[in-house]
Amino acid sequence: MPKQCACTKKAKRAVVIAKAEGEHKKAIETALKLKKMALSVEQIAEATGLTIDEIEKLK
């Protein structure tokens, strides 16, 4: 079985990190929309996967 180049592993890791950051950004955008719709912090946390603390810090 061929060994993977370290640069290939780094590139794959970078993709995984970028995807996670993008998903977190989308969750924040959704949370802001839900706040404008007057949903409770608990409902927003359940819908987005963000913590209550994260949601309360959003403006």
Summary of the structure (lengths in Angstrom):
residues: 59
radius of gyration: 16.8
end to end distance: 51.3
largest distance: 55.3
contacts: 125
relative contact order: 0.12
helix: 76%
strand: 0%
